Amino acid sequence: MQRKTETITFTILPDNILHIECAPNTIMTLDEGKESTRIGGELVNHQPLPMLCDLTNVVRMTHDCRQHFAGPEHAKIFSKCALIIRSPIAKIIGNFFLGANRPLRPTRLFTDCEEGLKWLKKQ
């Protein structure tokens, strides 16, 4: 199952993991963050799933968007989250997000999708 917006592709992987991938040069605003939460919630039928979120192409995320992603509304769509970062900008965004916003669900940074998926599949 898959849905797309102008900037984000949402896919439910065969192993029941919500995969979110951003288009190149994505700037995430609060409105896009809320839309992402709404679509993600619809895809998982409001039953939290592990989430693989590829931030590789994100060049900026607003403060309000980071707060939203760390908050209770977004936490309803995932049980734990692996954030994939590869670029120095994505690493800064990811580390800042984890340090400043403290997500309500277990969240870790990875540079490799396979490592992130392994962690998500662990009980």
Secondary structure as GFF3:
##gff-version 3
##sequence-region A 1 123
A	DSSP	beta_strand	2	4	.	.	.	ID=ss1
A	DSSP	beta_strand	8	12	.	.	.	ID=ss2
A	DSSP	beta_strand	18	22	.	.	.	ID=ss3
A	DSSP	beta_strand	26	28	.	.	.	ID=ss4
A	DSSP	alpha_helix	30	43	.	.	.	ID=ss5
A	DSSP	beta_strand	49	54	.	.	.	ID=ss6
A	DSSP	beta_strand	58	61	.	.	.	ID=ss7
A	DSSP	alpha_helix	63	70	.	.	.	ID=ss8
A	DSSP	alpha_helix	72	75	.	.	.	ID=ss9
A	DSSP	beta_strand	78	84	.	.	.	ID=ss10
A	DSSP	alpha_helix	88	101	.	.	.	ID=ss11
A	DSSP	beta_strand	107	110	.	.	.	ID=ss12
A	DSSP	alpha_helix	113	121	.	.	.	ID=ss13
###
